[in-house]
Amino acid sequence: LEGFQKKHGDFIGWVQECFQDISNHYKVDLPVSEIAYIYDYIHLNSKNKMTGRPAFNQDREDE
C-alpha cells in the first residue's frame, strides 16, 4: 500500500473528500486498502472499455 499511496496520493485525497459526508455521518474511516480497491475497479473497467472486453467473466455459473 505504500507504493499506492506514493503514486496515487491525489486519487486517495479525492476519494476521501467524496466520502467525507458519509464517513462523518457513520463515524467510519475509509482505509487506503479500500480506496486502492476502488482504484483497481475503476482502472480495470476503463481499460476494458477501451479494448471492448468485458470487465468480468459474466459467464460464471455460481452467480
RODODREN-502039 format. One line per field, with one value per residue (C-alpha): residue in one letter; x, y, z. Coordinates in steps of 0.05 Angstrom, whole numbers. Each point is the difference from the previous one (the first is absolute). Layout:
BEGIN
residuo: c(A/...)
xx: c(X/...)
yy: c(Y/...)
zz: c(Z/...)
END
This chain:
BEGIN
residuo: c(L/E/G/F/Q/K/K/H/G/D/F/I/G/W/V/Q/E/C/F/Q/D/I/S/N/H/Y/K/V/D/L/P/V/S/E/I/A/Y/I/Y/D/Y/I/H/L/N/S/K/N/K/M/T/G/R/P/A/F/N/Q/D/R/E/D/E)
xx: c(0/59/14/-73/-2/62/-23/-74/-2/-45/-50/-1/-14/-57/-33/7/-32/-57/-15/10/-74/-14/62/-20/-73/16/64/42/65/12/66/52/-7/-73/18/51/-56/-43/59/12/-74/-3/67/-20/-67/31/51/-53/-44/59/12/-72/8/-48/24/-15/-15/-76/-7/11/-48/5/-36)
yy: c(0/47/0/13/58/32/-9/17/50/46/-56/-18/72/5/-63/22/66/-33/-47/53/10/-74/-13/56/-22/-73/16/-47/7/-24/-37/9/-74/11/62/-42/-50/57/23/-70/-8/66/-11/-71/24/57/-47/-50/54/20/-72/-20/-60/-10/24/-66/-70/4/-74/-23/-55/13/66)
zz: c(0/10/-75/-15/50/-31/-72/9/57/-40/-13/74/17/-50/25/72/-17/-39/59/54/15/3/43/48/4/15/38/-42/-38/-70/3/-55/-16/-19/-40/-37/-15/-28/-43/-27/-16/-38/-34/-22/-27/-39/-31/-20/-31/-44/-22/-6/47/57/68/33/-22/-6/-16/71/21/74/-2)
END
